[in-house]
Amino acid sequence: MNFSSFANERNFRDLLRFRIESGDKELAEHLTRSSRRETYISKTIQNELISCCGTEISSIITERAKTAVLYSIMFDDTTDIAHESQLALVLRYVHNGVLREDFLEFISLRRSSAEHSETMNHSVHEPNHYR
């Protein structure tokens, strides 16, 4: 069994348990009355929820940066747990008088070089319409 998958599912179920213990009667009723196949708490649903939340958060960050007077796009080269090189994409801007540095995404790198980073910079700029 993949440990990270198990840990993530455990966190999700712990969050559901916390909500029920905090008085979420609708959730408690849903989980007790629904058949096992109709609870919608599988790892697939969990990943879909995370993806939807990520998309919404990225959209909010992008819109805030686009409406700022000035903003910058920052990349930071890092290595993940599988020793794969990746860029962390961060937008820096001022929103309501507060300087923000918001993480947007990790971008996998096939090779690590300044030229490749520059290519990634151009490819990230255009699709997200930061200009």
C-alpha positions, 0 to 999 in steps of 0.5 A, spaced: 500 500 500 502 506 498 503 510 504 502 517 502 495 515 499 493 511 506 496 517 510 491 522 505 485 518 506 486 517 513 487 525 514 480 526 510 476 521 514 479 524 520 476 531 517 470 528 516 470 525 523 472 532 526 466 535 522 461 530 525 464 531 532 463 538 531 456 538 530 455 537 523 448 533 523 447 532 516 454 529 514 453 524 520 446 522 517 449 522 510 454 517 512 450 513 517 444 512 512 447 512 505 449 505 503 457 504 502 457 505 495 453 512 496 457 516 501 462 519 496 468 519 500 472 515 496 479 517 494 477 518 487 472 523 490 477 526 495 482 527 489 476 531 485 475 535 491 482 537 492 482 539 484 476 543 484 479 547 490 485 548 487 482 550 481 478 555 484 484 558 489 488 558 483 483 562 479 482 567 485 490 568 486 491 569 478 485 575 478 488 578 484 495 578 481 492 581 474 488 587 477 494 589 481 498 595 479 505 591 479 506 583 480 512 578 479 512 571 477 517 567 481 520 560 480 524 556 485 527 550 483 526 544 487 526 537 488 521 532 490 521 526 494 522 522 488 528 526 486 525 529 480 526 536 478 521 541 479 519 549 479 515 552 484 511 557 481 509 563 485 506 570 484 508 576 488 503 582 488 500 587 493 492 586 494 488 591 499 495 594 501 498 587 503 504 584 500 502 577 497 506 571 495 502 566 493 504 559 491 500 557 484 503 550 482 509 545 481 511 544 474 515 538 472 522 539 469 525 534 464 532 537 465 535 542 469 538 549 466 537 556 465 534 555 458 529 550 460 527 555 466 526 561 461 522 556 456 518 555 462 517 562 464 514 564 457 510 558 457 507 559 463 506 567 462 501 566 455 496 560 457 495 564 464 494 571 461 499 574 466 501 580 461 
